[in-house]
Amino acid sequence: MGAPVTSLPRASGDLLADRRADYAEMLFASGDHSAAAEIMLGALELAPGWVLGWFRMGEMHEAAGDIPAASEAWRMALKLDPDDRTGAALKLELAGEAPSSSAPPSAFVEELFDQYAGNFDASLVGKLAYRVPELLAEAIARQGRGRFGRAVDIGCGTGLMGEQLRPFCDRLDGHDISAAMLKKAAARGCYDRLVKSDLQALDLEPASTDLVTAADVFMYLGALDGIVARIAAWLEPGGLFAFSVERHSGPEDFVLRPSRRYAHADAYVRRLLDGAGLAVASFVAAAIRMDRGEPVEGLIVVTVKR
């Protein structure tokens, strides 16, 4: 999996630069996006190595409608941080300044969820009406399988899915890229084992489990071919794989949305599952959370290993 990536400094380390950045944020909040970007540039002249400052200035230019200036700032953030913990490459892709990607940088996902862990449950469940763990648990229960000997929850986060799975699993393992998320999951006490894992590289023993879940995980992967094939190999014959995706209704297999999350087409998901030897047991459209006051449509899917 490689060495862990350290978190980016939230401040520049230069007192005057930080004061200018705070003033830029005040202007931004008031709606004066161009002036905010100009003041942020002044901060960056004092602290030119501040990765998050360059990324934030890109967002300010973006809000002001100056996409060329935004792209220049994001390219600087990427130059300073080749691991791309800010996800600048995804912003460049959305701006049409970089080719389409099949997955985000792992360092970006790790940074995102390490920073989000403290407020994750309150924000996602309390404010955004996140429903995927409950919907997946209900879909699994409808299969009438009773108990599972070993379940694996990939992208387990703070353990919201694990709480749903625990009552009907003899053994439950959780995998996540974020150490901060895993700490929260451990506090819940619903997993037998927790492992820090990069989903893009994760592999388990063949035919070693009878249930795999991925709740709100594939939104951070574009191409699903590799991971679906690997999960199918992990399952015993007759084992279940239950997961969610954000739903995409266009002709593309998947698209990167402005949220920097991927959405997947029904036909693409069905084609991958069939090719991996996974028979669809349940394939249901549902509102999985809210975003800016609007429901986000997703798919709640349960499959069976042939």
NUGU-757921 format. One record per atom (N, C-alpha, C): x, y, z; residue in three letters. Coordinates in steps of 0.001 Angstrom, whole numbers, padded with zeros to 6 digits, always signed. Example, Ala and Ser with C-alpha at 12.3 -4.5 7.8 and 13.67 -1.06 7.14 Angstrom:
+013190-005690+007800ALA;+012300-004500+007800ALA;+013200-003300+007800ALA;+012850-002250+007080SER;+013670-001060+007140SER;+012900+000030+007870SER;
This chain:
+000826-001208+000000MET;+000000+000000+000000MET;+000857+001254+000000MET;+002114+001139+000401GLY;+002991+002295+000432GLY;+002916+003025+001750GLY;+003818+004015+001882ALA;+003883+004779+003121ALA;+002659+005670+003251ALA;+002213+005910+004487PRO;+001061+006790+004664PRO;+001383+008209+004230PRO;+000398+008897+003713VAL;+000565+010278+003288VAL;+000174+011190+004435VAL;+001056+012139+004774THR;+000751+013056+005873THR;-000258+014101+005413THR;-001012+014645+006361SER;-002031+015630+006029SER;-001390+016958+005655SER;-002062+017677+004792LEU;-001594+018996+004388LEU;-001822+020007+005512LEU;-000905+020967+005708PRO;-001131+022034+006694PRO;-002329+022882+006289PRO;-003211+023153+007258ARG;-004388+023953+006955ARG;-004049+025431+006846ARG;-002983+025870+007508ALA;-002548+027262+007446ALA;-001198+027342+006740ALA;-000818+028560+006359SER;+000409+028734+005563SER;+001673+028657+006400SER;+001561+028973+007704GLY;+002752+029060+008542GLY;+003321+030461+008616GLY;+002793+031393+007812ASP;+003211+032792+007837ASP;+002041+033608+008387ASP;+002243+034309+009485LEU;+001154+034998+010173LEU;+000465+036015+009268LEU;+001245+036815+008545LEU;+000649+037838+007684LEU;-000111+037187+006520LEU;+000462+036126+005970ALA;-000224+035416+004881ALA;-001547+034848+005367ALA;-001546+034299+006572ASP;-002789+033722+007111ASP;-003840+034802+007348ASP;-003397+035992+007787ARG;-004345+037090+007984ARG;-004956+037516+006651ARG;-004135+037572+005617ARG;-004653+037929+004293ARG;-005613+036846+003782ARG;-005268+035592+004035ALA;-006153+034503+003614ALA;-007488+034571+004344ALA;-007461+034917+005632ASP;-008715+035076+006385ASP;-009569+036203+005795ASP;-008906+037290+005405TYR;-009631+038414+004797TYR;-010223+037987+003447TYR;-009450+037201+002698ALA;-009945+036681+001419ALA;-011193+035829+001629ALA;-011185+035025+002681GLU;-012360+034188+002959GLU;-013572+035046+003336GLU;-013343+036148+004048MET;-014444+037052+004388MET;-015045+037654+003117MET;-014183+038070+002193LEU;-014667+038615+000929LEU;-015417+037556+000129LEU;-014893+036357+000142PHE;-015534+035263-000595PHE;-016927+034989-000040PHE;-017018+034952+001279ALA;-018308+034691+001917ALA;-019321+035794+001615ALA;-018823+037022+001381SER;-019721+038145+001070SER;-020140+038151-000396SER;-019540+037239-001194GLY;-019891+037154-002607GLY;-018952+037863-003550GLY;-017901+038507-003026ASP;-016940+039209-003874ASP;-015795+038257-004210ASP;-016058+037348-005134HIS;-015134+036251-005400HIS;-013845+036722-006076HIS;-013942+037673-006988SER;-012743+038170-007672SER;-011798+038853-006691SER;-012345+039689-005823ALA;-011510+040370-004830ALA;-010892+039360-003872ALA;-011639+038335-003522ALA;-011108+037297-002638ALA;-009892+036626-003267ALA;-009991+036304-004558ALA;-008869+035664-005248ALA;-007653+036593-005292ALA;-007886+037885-005483GLU;-006786+038845-005527GLU;-006077+038932-004177GLU;-006849+038974-003101ILE;-006238+039018-001764ILE;-005515+037699-001459ILE;-006081+036567-001896MET;-005431+035274-001669MET;-004107+035202-002412MET;-004038+035803-003583LEU;-002765+035845-004310LEU;-001716+036589-003490LEU;-002131+037671-002813GLY;-001199+038382-001945GLY;-000690+037509-000823GLY;-001565+036671-000282ALA;-001134+035730+000757ALA;-000120+034737+000209ALA;-000352+034273-001001LEU;+000530+033270-001597LEU;+001876+033853-002023LEU;+001913+035142-002277GLU;+003202+035779-002546GLU;+004088+035725-001305GLU;+003474+035724-000124LEU;+004220+035609+001134LEU;+004503+034145+001500LEU;+003651+033236+001032ALA;+003795+031812+001369ALA;+003605+030985+000094ALA;+004561+031040-000826PRO;+004383+030417-002143PRO;+004325+028894-002132PRO;+004712+028271-001037GLY;+004679+026816-000964GLY;+003423+026250-000321GLY;+002428+027087-000073TRP;+001205+026674+000634TRP;+000244+025997-000346TRP;+000212+024701-000314VAL;-000558+023921-001286VAL;-002052+024231-001199VAL;-002594+024190+000017LEU;-004027+024424+000170LEU;-004416+025853-000205LEU;-003492+026801-000040GLY;-003762+028166-000453GLY;-003938+028266-001958GLY;-003074+027591-002720TRP;-003204+027591-004180TRP;-004508+026918-004600TRP;-004827+025817-003948PHE;-006076+025133-004304PHE;-007284+026021-004017PHE;-007256+026684-002865ARG;-008382+027539-002486ARG;-008487+028743-003410ARG;-007357+029287-003814MET;-007415+030401-004757MET;-008043+029939-006076MET;-007761+028712-006483GLY;-008404+028172-007669GLY;-009913+028139-007529GLY;-010385+027750-006346GLU;-011832+027728-006112GLU;-012422+029137-006159GLU;-011666+030106-005664MET;-012151+031494-005698MET;-012262+031995-007123MET;-011236+031725-007935HIS;-011298+032100-009351HIS;-012445+031365-010055HIS;-012633+030117-009712GLU;-013720+029343-010313GLU;-015071+029996-010015GLU;-015276+030378-008762ALA;-016531+031015-008380ALA;-016719+032346-009091ALA;-015598+033013-009419ALA;-015660+034294-010132ALA;-015833+034104-011632ALA;-015807+032848-012083GLY;-015979+032564-013508GLY;-014699+032620-014313GLY;-013553+032737-013667ASP;-012268+032807-014363ASP;-011613+031419-014331ASP;-012035+030569-015248ILE;-011557+029180-015244ILE;-010076+029081-015616ILE;-009558+029873-016574PRO;-008113+029807-016843PRO;-007260+030118-015607PRO;-007639+031151-014849ALA;-006880+031482-013630ALA;-007042+030384-012586ALA;-008251+029826-012473ALA;-008477+028725-011530ALA;-007593+027535-011889ALA;-007534+027204-013171SER;-006741+026057-013616SER;-005257+026274-013338SER;-004791+027526-013535GLU;-003390+027831-013247GLU;-003083+027607-011770GLU;-003989+028006-010898ALA;-003785+027809-009461ALA;-003795+026328-009110ALA;-004709+025563-009695TRP;-004772+024132-009400TRP;-003534+023405-009922TRP;-003014+023860-011073ARG;-001779+023246-011573ARG;-000613+023516-010622ARG;-000596+024701-010024MET;+000456+025007-009049MET;+000315+024116-007819MET;-000916+023915-007340ALA;-001133+023018-006200ALA;-000641+021612-006514ALA;-000896+021159-007728LEU;-000471+019819-008136LEU;+001043+019741-008270LEU;+001659+020811-008751LYS;+003115+020842-008865LYS;+003772+020767-007494LYS;+003209+021494-006529LEU;+003766+021501-005179LEU;+003503+020204-004424LEU;+002431+019507-004804ASP;+002032+018279-004105ASP;+001692+017204-005141ASP;+002701+016541-005700PRO;+002447+015538-006741PRO;+001547+014393-006288PRO;+001485+014126-004972ASP;+000547+013110-004474ASP;-000901+013544-004673ASP;-001127+014836-004812ASP;-002436+015443-005075ASP;-003429+015188-003951ASP;-003032+015573-002754ARG;-003941+015429-001611ARG;-005130+016377-001692ARG;-005037+017439-002492THR;-006162+018359-002641THR;-007178+017890-003680THR;-006801+016942-004529GLY;-007687+016555-005627GLY;-007700+017587-006743GLY;-006593+018311-006919ALA;-006519+019346-007948ALA;-006682+018762-009344ALA;-006186+017551-009566ALA;-006313+016933-010895ALA;-007773+016727-011273ALA;-008616+016420-010290LEU;-010040+016251-010567LEU;-010681+017588-010942LEU;-010266+018671-010273LYS;-010780+019991-010622LYS;-010339+020369-012047LYS;-009108+020045-012408LEU;-008636+020317-013762LEU;-009415+019501-014785LEU;-009729+018263-014433GLU;-010536+017426-015324GLU;-011917+018038-015532GLU;-012553+018468-014455LEU;-013881+019066-014558LEU;-013849+020378-015345LEU;-012710+021067-015304ALA;-012561+022316-016047ALA;-012208+022079-017505ALA;-012031+020824-017895GLY;-011644+020508-019263GLY;-010177+020719-019537GLY;-009367+020792-018472GLU;-007945+021057-018604GLU;-007084+019824-018360GLU;-007712+018681-018195ALA;-006985+017423-017990ALA;-007837+016300-018554ALA;-007205+015200-018980PRO;-007979+014088-019541PRO;-008841+013407-018486PRO;-009853+012688-018957SER;-010741+011957-018045SER;-009957+010906-017278SER;-010325+010723-016020SER;-009639+009757-015163SER;-010569+008590-014856SER;-009975+007467-014488SER;-010765+006298-014106SER;-010895+006164-012604SER;-010133+006976-011850ALA;-010186+006936-010386ALA;-009492+008178-009847ALA;-009864+008636-008664PRO;-009170+009774-008064PRO;-007839+009339-007463PRO;-006939+010275-007176PRO;-005705+009912-006476PRO;-006034+009349-005094PRO;-005409+008258-004722SER;-005663+007659-003408SER;-005352+008633-002281SER;-004308+009450-002477ALA;-003931+010415-001433ALA;-005041+011435-001205ALA;-005747+011804-002256PHE;-006869+012739-002107PHE;-007985+012113-001274PHE;-008328+010869-001558VAL;-009401+010199-000811VAL;-009012+010060+000659VAL;-007769+009681+000905GLU;-007301+009535+002282GLU;-007354+010864+003020GLU;-006860+011920+002395GLU;-006877+013249+003013GLU;-008309+013703+003261GLU;-009170+013507+002266LEU;-010553+013947+002379LEU;-011229+013344+003603LEU;-011088+012037+003772PHE;-011802+011380+004857PHE;-011100+011509+006199PHE;-009780+011678+006200ASP;-009113+011998+007460ASP;-009627+013334+008007ASP;-009814+014324+007121GLN;-010290+015628+007550GLN;-011776+015609+007908GLN;-012528+014717+007262TYR;-013984+014668+007405TYR;-014425+013813+008586TYR;-013526+012975+009103ALA;-013913+011950+010077ALA;-014620+012523+011306ALA;-014130+013631+011839GLY;-014693+014162+013067GLY;-016152+014550+012969GLY;-016551+015058+011799ASN;-017935+015521+011613ASN;-018739+014624+010679ASN;-018182+013484+010333PHE;-018781+012647+009289PHE;-020219+012246+009599PHE;-020422+011642+010757ASP;-021760+011129+011086ASP;-022786+012252+011202ASP;-022422+013315+011911ALA;-023361+014412+012109ALA;-023716+015074+010789ALA;-022721+015231+009914SER;-022956+015890+008641SER;-023740+015000+007683SER;-023279+013766+007520LEU;-023871+012894+006503LEU;-025251+012400+006912LEU;-025373+011936+008129VAL;-026652+011391+008578VAL;-027587+012507+009045VAL;-027070+013412+009879GLY;-027923+014441+010448GLY;-028370+015489+009461GLY;-027457+015933+008572LYS;-027785+017030+007668LYS;-028152+016576+006255LYS;-027553+015480+005802LEU;-027751+015066+004406LEU;-028637+013841+004266LEU;-029223+013375+005367ALA;-030191+012265+005328ALA;-029624+011045+004608ALA;-028388+010715+004925TYR;-027711+009567+004318TYR;-028386+008272+004733TYR;-028758+007424+003768ARG;-029581+006254+004047ARG;-028977+004929+003563ARG;-027788+004959+002968VAL;-027284+003764+002298VAL;-027123+002552+003228VAL;-026539+002684+004430PRO;-026407+001487+005270PRO;-027740+000805+005564PRO;-028756+001595+005901GLU;-030069+001006+006184GLU;-030655+000354+004941GLU;-030555+001024+003803LEU;-031103+000480+002559LEU;-030399-000810+002158LEU;-029087-000861+002309LEU;-028353-002079+001970LEU;-028692-003220+002922LEU;-028769-002905+004221ALA;-029100-003940+005207ALA;-030486-004524+004928ALA;-031448-003662+004578GLU;-032792-004144+004259GLU;-032774-005016+003009GLU;-031997-004609+002001ALA;-031915-005385+000766ALA;-031268-006742+001008ALA;-030249-006778+001878ILE;-029611-008057+002227ILE;-030596-008951+002974ILE;-031321-008372+003920ALA;-032278-009151+004720ALA;-033361-009769+003846ALA;-033746-009062+002789ARG;-034798-009584+001906ARG;-034365-010838+001150ARG;-033082-011113+001145GLN;-032618-012330+000476GLN;-032878-013576+001321GLN;-033233-013398+002605GLY;-033597-014519+003461GLY;-032458-015477+003759GLY;-031252-014938+003871ARG;-030083-015814+004055ARG;-029770-016102+005525ARG;-030402-015437+006446GLY;-030092-015663+007858GLY;-028745-015075+008223GLY;-027862-015879+008796ARG;-026566-015397+009259ARG;-025485-015625+008208ARG;-024407-014831+008342PHE;-023238-014964+007475PHE;-022031-015306+008338PHE;-021215-016223+007853GLY;-020053-016643+008616GLY;-018969-015581+008693GLY;-018661-014976+007544ARG;-017645-013920+007522ARG;-018082-012839+006555ARG;-018160-011618+007038ALA;-018512-010469+006217ALA;-017336-009502+006159ALA;-017186-008854+005015VAL;-016138-007855+004813VAL;-016795-006566+004336VAL;-016596-005492+005097ASP;-017159-004178+004793ASP;-016029-003314+004260ASP;-015988-003099+002936ILE;-014903-002306+002351ILE;-015314-000838+002306ILE;-014336+000029+002572GLY;-014660+001446+002720GLY;-015581+001664+003902GLY;-015234+001062+005025CYS;-016157+000990+006173CYS;-016388+002328+006853CYS;-015497+003317+006633GLY;-015692+004629+007239GLY;-015770+004563+008750GLY;-016740+005249+009319THR;-016886+005297+010777THR;-017679+004116+011331THR;-018095+003199+010472GLY;-018780+001996+010948GLY;-020289+002026+010871GLY;-020849+002948+010099LEU;-022311+003010+009980LEU;-022870+001732+009353LEU;-022166+001197+008346MET;-022603-000065+007741MET;-022356-001218+008692MET;-021251-001170+009416GLY;-020929-002237+010355GLY;-021980-002422+011424GLY;-022547-001320+011903GLU;-023622-001407+012898GLU;-024819-002170+012346GLU;-025100-001986+011080GLN;-026224-002685+010459GLN;-025922-004169+010254GLN;-024664-004490+009970LEU;-024282-005865+009652LEU;-024075-006740+010889LEU;-023606-006137+011961ARG;-023179-006903+013131ARG;-024196-007930+013637ARG;-025498-007620+013686PRO;-026452-008585+014252PRO;-026548-009906+013502PRO;-026162-009932+012210PHE;-026320-011189+011475PHE;-025011-011677+010841PHE;-023866-011276+011423CYS;-022568-011736+010931CYS;-021759-012325+012091CYS;-021249-013525+011924ASP;-020413-014134+012957ASP;-019069-013425+013068ASP;-018487-013081+011920ARG;-017228-012332+011899ARG;-017387-011174+010920ARG;-016894-010006+011318LEU;-017044-008817+010494LEU;-015722-008052+010461LEU;-015144-007916+009271ASP;-013915-007159+009067ASP;-014235-005861+008338ASP;-013529-004793+008690GLY;-013699-003512+008018GLY;-012384-003037+007434GLY;-012450-002483+006223HIS;-011280-001930+005541HIS;-011567-000492+005139HIS;-010590+000416+005355ASP;-010749+001802+004935ASP;-009374+002425+004740ASP;-009303+003417+003859ILE;-008031+004086+003583ILE;-007689+005126+004643ILE;-008682+005566+005415SER;-008506+006667+006359SER;-008300+006155+007785SER;-007130+006480+008360ALA;-006860+006089+009744ALA;-007816+006773+010712ALA;-008188+008016+010417ALA;-009110+008733+011294ALA;-010494+008086+011273ALA;-010936+007649+010113MET;-012211+006946+010014MET;-012158+005623+010782MET;-011076+004901+010643LEU;-010936+003613+011334LEU;-010955+003790+012851LEU;-010394+004881+013329LYS;-010432+005155+014773LYS;-011868+005314+015245LYS;-012685+006023+014451LYS;-014100+006180+014784LYS;-014831+004839+014729LYS;-014494+004040+013719ALA;-015128+002726+013588ALA;-014778+001828+014767ALA;-013522+001890+015226ALA;-013103+001071+016365ALA;-013897+001433+017614ALA;-014194+002716+017775ALA;-014953+003159+018949ALA;-016367+002600+018949ALA;-016900+002272+017791ARG;-018238+001695+017710ARG;-018267+000257+018223ARG;-017147-000439+018108GLY;-017050-001785+018652GLY;-017806-002856+017892GLY;-018094-002604+016619CYS;-018895-003589+015876CYS;-018071-004472+014946CYS;-016767-004223+014831TYR;-015926-005013+013935TYR;-015010-005945+014726TYR;-014768-007119+014177ASP;-013783-008024+014765ASP;-012369-007623+014385ASP;-012221-007024+013206ARG;-010898-006571+012764ARG;-011069-005369+011846ARG;-010175-004390+012012LEU;-010162-003211+011151LEU;-008775-003086+010521LEU;-008739-002796+009216VAL;-007477-002757+008480VAL;-007436-001499+007625VAL;-006307-000784+007680LYS;-006114+000366+006803LYS;-005711-000148+005420LYS;-006545+000091+004434SER;-006346-000477+003108SER;-006735+000529+002035SER;-005969+000540+000958ASP;-006315+001309-000226ASP;-007167+000411-001117ASP;-008407+000806-001340LEU;-009332-000023-002097LEU;-008808-000346-003488LEU;-008032+000563-004077GLN;-007528+000334-005422GLN;-006472-000756-005460GLN;-005935-001118-004305ALA;-004922-002177-004251ALA;-005346-003364-003388ALA;-006460-003259-002704LEU;-006881-004290-001759LEU;-007141-005621-002459LEU;-006636-006694-001879ASP;-006972-008030-002366ASP;-007025-008973-001177ASP;-007962-009919-001203LEU;-008173-010872-000127LEU;-008064-012290-000674LEU;-008073-013246+000226GLU;-007974-014642-000182GLU;-009192-015040-001014GLU;-008982-015826-002068PRO;-010118-016287-002878PRO;-011092-017123-002052PRO;-012358-016968-002342ALA;-013431-017748-001712ALA;-013333-017742-000189ALA;-013030-016568+000387SER;-012786-016482+001831SER;-013928-015836+002606SER;-014983-015387+001916THR;-016056-014682+002617THR;-017391-014966+001949THR;-018471-014827+002710ASP;-019798-015052+002114ASP;-020643-013775+002044ASP;-020058-012621+002446LEU;-020746-011346+002272LEU;-019710-010231+002177LEU;-019829-009417+001131VAL;-019015-008210+000980VAL;-019962-007032+000782VAL;-019702-005940+001494THR;-020497-004726+001313THR;-019592-003555+000957THR;-020155-002620+000186ALA;-019467-001379-000169ALA;-020503-000272-000179ALA;-020673+000381+000954ALA;-021694+001418+001118ALA;-021100+002788+000811ALA;-021582+003422-000261ASP;-021134+004768-000621ASP;-019625+004808-000843ASP;-019110+003772-001506VAL;-017676+003640-001739VAL;-017321+003873-003209VAL;-018110+003328-004107PHE;-017772+003376-005522PHE;-017925+004766-006125PHE;-018480+005716-005349MET;-018514+007105-005789MET;-017103+007674-005887MET;-016131+007008-005250TYR;-014750+007463-005281TYR;-013884+006573-006165TYR;-014535+005835-007051LEU;-013865+005092-008118LEU;-014675+005304-009390LEU;-014005+005532-010497GLY;-014716+005647-011757GLY;-014908+004280-012388GLY;-013840+003744-012956ALA;-013882+002403-013540ALA;-013957+001368-012418ALA;-014943+000489-012486LEU;-015157-000512-011432LEU;-014749-001910-011857LEU;-014223-002050-013061ASP;-013930-003381-013596ASP;-013036-004197-012660ASP;-011927-003599-012238GLY;-010963-004340-011428GLY;-011500-004719-010068GLY;-012122-003779-009358ILE;-012578-004071-008005ILE;-013733-005059-008007ILE;-014643-004972-008973VAL;-015754-005926-009025VAL;-015230-007341-009282VAL;-014269-007485-010170ALA;-013689-008803-010441ALA;-012995-009365-009204ALA;-012290-008498-008461ARG;-011607-008968-007249ARG;-012603-009393-006186ARG;-013658-008611-006004ILE;-014664-008966-005003ILE;-015325-010291-005342ILE;-015635-010494-006611ALA;-016235-011766-007031ALA;-015332-012937-006662ALA;-014015-012741-006804ALA;-013079-013818-006460ALA;-013036-014076-004959ALA;-013248-013046-004142TRP;-013220-013226-002683TRP;-014399-014057-002181TRP;-015507-014025-002911LEU;-016740-014648-002434LEU;-016759-016153-002630LEU;-017337-016823-001658GLU;-017663-018230-001823GLU;-018822-018356-002815GLU;-018968-019497-003486PRO;-020152-019691-004323PRO;-021426-019482-003494PRO;-022336-018709-004022GLY;-023558-018378-003291GLY;-023421-017195-002364GLY;-022206-016639-002214GLY;-021997-015473-001364GLY;-022609-014219-001963GLY;-022879-013228-001116LEU;-023528-011990-001550LEU;-022540-010829-001612LEU;-022749-009980-002602PHE;-022057-008701-002692PHE;-023125-007623-002783PHE;-023150-006711-001782ALA;-024157-005641-001717ALA;-023440-004296-001739ALA;-023920-003373-002590PHE;-023213-002105-002753PHE;-024165-001029-003266PHE;-023665+000197-003241SER;-024413+001332-003781SER;-023545+002077-004780SER;-024208+002767-005706VAL;-023543+003725-006579VAL;-024470+004937-006727VAL;-023890+006070-007076GLU;-024711+007172-007553GLU;-025085+006868-008995GLU;-026319+007193-009360ARG;-026858+006764-010647ARG;-026650+007832-011726ARG;-026158+007378-012871HIS;-025916+008245-014029HIS;-026826+007788-015162HIS;-027565+008708-015746SER;-028554+008346-016770SER;-028084+008609-018191SER;-026857+009108-018383GLY;-026349+009408-019719GLY;-025769+008188-020412GLY;-025218+008377-021615PRO;-024690+007250-022388PRO;-023339+006728-021890PRO;-022615+007555-021118GLU;-021289+007127-020648GLU;-021408+006047-019576GLU;-020377+005214-019463ASP;-020355+004202-018401ASP;-020341+004859-017024ASP;-019546+005918-016887PHE;-019482+006663-015633PHE;-019037+008081-015931PHE;-019365+009006-015026VAL;-018975+010407-015183VAL;-018480+010939-013842VAL;-017580+011904-013919LEU;-017127+012638-012735LEU;-018009+013863-012585LEU;-018663+013990-011443ARG;-019563+015103-011195ARG;-018821+016265-010517ARG;-019414+017464-010527PRO;-018764+018603-009861PRO;-018442+018357-008389PRO;-019149+017451-007745SER;-018854+017075-006360SER;-017549+016296-006233SER;-016938+015985-007386ARG;-015742+015124-007455ARG;-016055+013702-006988ARG;-017297+013297-007206ARG;-017739+011930-007011ARG;-018165+011384-008368ARG;-017975+010068-008542TYR;-018358+009433-009800TYR;-019780+008888-009705TYR;-020483+008945-010830ALA;-021797+008322-010959ALA;-021727+007302-012092ALA;-022480+006211-011946HIS;-022371+005075-012866HIS;-023710+004760-013517HIS;-023637+004309-014761ALA;-024832+003975-015524ALA;-025313+002568-015186ALA;-026637+002376-015220ASP;-027229+001066-014937ASP;-026613-000021-015818ASP;-026554+000242-017130ALA;-026086-000778-018071ALA;-024641-001163-017792ALA;-023814-000180-017425TYR;-022413-000463-017097TYR;-022313-001368-015875TYR;-023063-001050-014831VAL;-023028-001859-013610VAL;-023479-003290-013911VAL;-024577-003431-014636ARG;-025072-004776-014964ARG;-024067-005554-015800ARG;-023432-004887-016745ARG;-022456-005566-017601ARG;-021261-006069-016792ARG;-020771-005250-015872LEU;-019636-005667-015037LEU;-020004-006858-014158LEU;-021171-006788-013548LEU;-021591-007865-012653LEU;-021716-009177-013407LEU;-022328-009133-014575ASP;-022492-010354-015364ASP;-021138-010927-015767ASP;-020223-010053-016174GLY;-018896-010504-016574GLY;-018088-011095-015434GLY;-018406-010685-014193ALA;-017684-011188-013019ALA;-018342-012424-012409ALA;-019416-012906-013017GLY;-020099-014079-012480GLY;-020970-013789-011284GLY;-021508-012579-011231LEU;-022376-012165-010130LEU;-023793-011961-010657LEU;-024713-012769-010170ALA;-026108-012671-010595ALA;-026827-011611-009776ALA;-027589-010750-010426VAL;-028306-009682-009736VAL;-029515-010250-009001VAL;-029560-010033-007686ALA;-030710-010450-006880ALA;-031645-009281-006606ALA;-031087-008074-006552SER;-031884-006871-006278SER;-031162-005684-006888SER;-031916-004824-007605PHE;-031321-003692-008328PHE;-032345-002569-008277PHE;-032240-001719-007238VAL;-033308-000780-006923VAL;-032787+000648-006899VAL;-033487+001553-007582ALA;-033166+002975-007512ALA;-033741+003570-006235ALA;-032975+004445-005595ALA;-033418+005055-004339ALA;-032695+006373-004127ALA;-033321+007274-003382ALA;-032643+008492-002933ALA;-031702+008110-001803ALA;-030403+008340-001988ILE;-029426+007854-001018ILE;-028939+008932-000055ILE;-029109+010208-000415ARG;-028755+011320+000469ARG;-029255+012592-000189ARG;-029066+013710+000481MET;-029407+015011-000066MET;-028122+015746-000446MET;-028228+016617-001445ASP;-027101+017464-001843ASP;-027664+018809-002283ASP;-027321+019861-001510ARG;-027842+021206-001783ARG;-029369+021219-001864ARG;-029987+020477-000965GLY;-031434+020460-000861GLY;-032143+019555-001846GLY;-031396+018865-002700GLU;-031993+017974-003688GLU;-031574+016528-003412GLU;-032500+015566-003617PRO;-032126+014171-003411PRO;-031156+013683-004477PRO;-030197+012873-004071VAL;-029259+012239-004994VAL;-029753+010824-005254VAL;-029996+010510-006517GLU;-030487+009176-006847GLU;-029326+008202-006965GLU;-029496+007054-006365GLY;-028496+006015-006441GLY;-029123+004671-006735GLY;-028275+003662-006778LEU;-028721+002284-006935LEU;-028288+001485-005717LEU;-029200+000686-005205ILE;-028923-000247-004119ILE;-028965-001635-004740ILE;-027816-002315-004745VAL;-027667-003543-005520VAL;-027207-004694-004619VAL;-027838-005844-004788VAL;-027393-007082-004139VAL;-027189-008130-005217VAL;-026032-008806-005171THR;-025730-009828-006150THR;-025336-011129-005458THR;-025378-012224-006223VAL;-025045-013559-005712VAL;-023940-014150-006587VAL;-022904-014689-005961LYS;-021812-015344-006696LYS;-022338-016656-007283LYS;-022207-016766-008598ARG;-022668-017988-009263ARG;-021755-019155-008934ARG;
